[in-house]
Amino acid sequence: MSVLIYAENAGGKFKKSTFEAVSYAKAIADQNKTNLIAISIGDVAKDDLVALGKYGAEKVLNVSNNKLKNFVNQAYASVIAEAANANGADIVVLSNSFSGRGLAPRLGVKLQAGVADGAVALPEQNGGKFTVKKTAFSGKAFAVVELTSANKVIALTPNAYKVVEGGSAAPVEDFSVEAKASDFKELIKDIVRSTDKVSLPDAEIVVSAGRGLKGPENWGMIEELADLLGAATACSKPVSDAGWRPHSEHVGQTGIAVSPNLYIAIGISGAIQHLAGISSSKVIVVINKDAEAPFFKVADYGIVGDAFEVLPKLIAAVKEYKASA
Ligand SMILES: Cc1cc2nc3c(=O)[nH]c(=O)nc-3n(C[C@H](O)[C@H](O)[C@H](O)COP(=O)(O)OP(=O)(O)OC[C@H]3O[C@@H](n4cnc5c(N)ncnc54)[C@H](O)[C@@H]3O)c2cc1C
C-alpha cells in the first residue's frame, strides 16, 4: 500500500496547488503509515522534481515522453493508473484543477476506485470507514462521502490545504510508459496563453466586479486594484454576457468556481448562482451601494458605498501601504 500524488505542472513549472496537493497527500500517507510517491508527466526540470521531496514526496516518478508533453485526459489517466498499479498505490491524490477534474473520474474507472472530487479536508478514518469532506452542488454545500472501495481517488480543492514544508530532496526515477494510440483521440497541438495575468482558478486573490460598474470603460480601476494585489480579475455572468469582459472571467454556477484566500466583490448583487462559484473563498469582501444586497449575508467584511468613490480610495490606500512596507 502507498499513496500516489499526481504533481501537475503548467508549462513545466509546478503550481502552488501542486505543493498543496503533495502536502495533503503526505498527511494521508502519514495517517496510513505508508509512503508517498509523486508522478510528474511532461518536461519539468530535474531540480524541481527533486524539490517535491520538500513537501513530503519520498520518490518521484518522471514520465517524459514526447507524446505526453501536452495534457491529454485519457492518456494521462492511463499513465497515472499504470503507476498506481505498479507501485501498489491504493490512494491517488490530484489537485481539483481543470485537468484534475478530467482525470479523477477516468482514474475512478481505471482503478475501480471511489472518487472524492473537490475535497476540502483530510479524510477521516475511523472504525474502518474512510470519509472525505468535499464541496457539493457547485460549491453551495458540503458533502461528506464515504469511499468504500479498496482503491480511492481524491481531488483536492485549490487553497483548501496549506503547503507544508519539512521533507528533503526526493530521488527521481524515470517511469517509462507505452503511450497507447487509442488514448489519443484528441490531440492538443499547442497551448497559447491568452494572458500573462494570474490564472483565475489558481488565484489566491480575486478582484471581481458586476453590473454595478455600469460599463466596460470602468474596468481600469478593477485591473489597477488587481495588479496592485497580484490578483486575478473576475466578473458576474451578465457582465461577460454583455461582452464587457471575456467569458473566461465569468464566475459562478455556470462559470468558473474559485477558492481564493480573498475574494473582493464590487457591484455584484450576490445572486445564488454567483455565490455557487465563490463560496469556498476563505475571506469575502463586498463593496455595494445597497446595504440590502444579498452578498453582504456571506461577506466577512463589507463596505456599503458607491464603487466609484470607494475604489479610488482603496487603490490609494493599497499604494500607500505598499510604499511604506
Ligand atoms: C441558470 C442561471 C445560471 C446563472 N449562472 C450565473 C453565474 O454562473 N454567475 C453569475 O454571476 N450569475 C449567474 N446567473 C445570473 C444571476 O442570477 C444574477 O442575475 C447575476 O449574478 C447578477 O449579476 P450582477 O450582480 O453583476 O448584476 P445585478 O444583479 O444587476 O447587481 C448589480 C449590483 O451592483 C450594485 N451597484 C450598482 N451600482 C453600484 C455602485 N455604483 N457601487 C456599488 N454597487 C453598485 C447594486 O446594488 C447591485 O447589487 C445565472 C442565472 C441563471 C438563471
The ligand as a MOL file (V3000), in Angstrom:
LIG
                    3D

  0  0  0     0  0            999 V3000
M  V30 BEGIN CTAB
M  V30 COUNTS 53 58 0 0 0
M  V30 BEGIN ATOM
M  V30 1 C -29.4900 29.3070 -14.8030 0
M  V30 2 C -28.7540 30.5330 -14.3580 0
M  V30 3 C -27.3840 30.4600 -14.1960 0
M  V30 4 C -26.6770 31.5950 -13.7950 0
M  V30 5 N -25.3080 31.4960 -13.6070 0
M  V30 6 C -24.6420 32.5800 -13.1490 0
M  V30 7 C -23.2570 32.5110 -12.8860 0
M  V30 8 O -22.6000 31.4700 -13.0840 0
M  V30 9 N -22.6240 33.6070 -12.4180 0
M  V30 10 C -23.2920 34.7910 -12.1810 0
M  V30 11 O -22.6440 35.7530 -11.7710 0
M  V30 12 N -24.6070 34.8770 -12.4360 0
M  V30 13 C -25.2930 33.8230 -12.9210 0
M  V30 14 N -26.6340 33.9450 -13.1880 0
M  V30 15 C -27.2440 35.2920 -13.0820 0
M  V30 16 C -27.6000 35.6490 -11.6680 0
M  V30 17 O -28.8650 35.1480 -11.3250 0
M  V30 18 C -27.6240 37.1900 -11.4940 0
M  V30 19 O -28.5240 37.7270 -12.4140 0
M  V30 20 C -26.2360 37.8320 -11.7080 0
M  V30 21 O -25.2660 37.2080 -10.9010 0
M  V30 22 C -26.3410 39.3280 -11.3450 0
M  V30 23 O -25.1610 39.9490 -11.7430 0
M  V30 24 P -24.7020 41.2970 -11.0430 0
M  V30 25 O -24.7060 41.0950 -9.5670 0
M  V30 26 O -23.4580 41.7560 -11.7020 0
M  V30 27 O -25.8360 42.3250 -11.5080 0
M  V30 28 P -27.0820 42.9310 -10.7330 0
M  V30 29 O -27.9760 41.8870 -10.2100 0
M  V30 30 O -27.6570 43.9470 -11.6450 0
M  V30 31 O -26.4440 43.6460 -9.4670 0
M  V30 32 C -25.6420 44.7870 -9.5200 0
M  V30 33 C -25.2800 45.1570 -8.1070 0
M  V30 34 O -24.4230 46.2830 -8.1420 0
M  V30 35 C -24.8080 47.1980 -7.1130 0
M  V30 36 N -24.4180 48.5140 -7.5730 0
M  V30 37 C -24.9720 49.2760 -8.5430 0
M  V30 38 N -24.2780 50.4330 -8.7050 0
M  V30 39 C -23.2830 50.3880 -7.8060 0
M  V30 40 C -22.2320 51.3010 -7.4700 0
M  V30 41 N -22.0700 52.4330 -8.1290 0
M  V30 42 N -21.3830 50.9360 -6.4860 0
M  V30 43 C -21.5330 49.7750 -5.8220 0
M  V30 44 N -22.5030 48.8800 -6.0810 0
M  V30 45 C -23.3530 49.1830 -7.0760 0
M  V30 46 C -26.2950 47.0280 -6.9740 0
M  V30 47 O -26.7180 47.4130 -5.6890 0
M  V30 48 C -26.4730 45.5240 -7.2110 0
M  V30 49 O -26.3930 44.7920 -6.0000 0
M  V30 50 C -27.3540 32.8180 -13.5770 0
M  V30 51 C -28.7330 32.8750 -13.7380 0
M  V30 52 C -29.4290 31.7520 -14.1200 0
M  V30 53 C -30.9230 31.8350 -14.2860 0
M  V30 END ATOM
M  V30 BEGIN BOND
M  V30 1 1 1 2
M  V30 2 1 2 3
M  V30 3 2 2 52
M  V30 4 2 3 4
M  V30 5 1 4 5
M  V30 6 1 4 50
M  V30 7 2 5 6
M  V30 8 1 6 7
M  V30 9 1 6 13
M  V30 10 2 7 8
M  V30 11 1 7 9
M  V30 12 1 9 10
M  V30 13 2 10 11
M  V30 14 1 10 12
M  V30 15 2 12 13
M  V30 16 1 13 14
M  V30 17 1 14 15
M  V30 18 1 14 50
M  V30 19 1 15 16
M  V30 20 1 16 17
M  V30 21 1 16 18
M  V30 22 1 18 19
M  V30 23 1 18 20
M  V30 24 1 20 21
M  V30 25 1 20 22
M  V30 26 1 22 23
M  V30 27 1 23 24
M  V30 28 2 24 25
M  V30 29 1 24 26
M  V30 30 1 24 27
M  V30 31 1 27 28
M  V30 32 2 28 29
M  V30 33 1 28 30
M  V30 34 1 28 31
M  V30 35 1 31 32
M  V30 36 1 32 33
M  V30 37 1 33 34
M  V30 38 1 33 48
M  V30 39 1 34 35
M  V30 40 1 35 36
M  V30 41 1 35 46
M  V30 42 1 36 37
M  V30 43 1 36 45
M  V30 44 2 37 38
M  V30 45 1 38 39
M  V30 46 1 39 40
M  V30 47 2 39 45
M  V30 48 1 40 41
M  V30 49 2 40 42
M  V30 50 1 42 43
M  V30 51 2 43 44
M  V30 52 1 44 45
M  V30 53 1 46 47
M  V30 54 1 46 48
M  V30 55 1 48 49
M  V30 56 2 50 51
M  V30 57 1 51 52
M  V30 58 1 52 53
M  V30 END BOND
M  V30 END CTAB
M  END
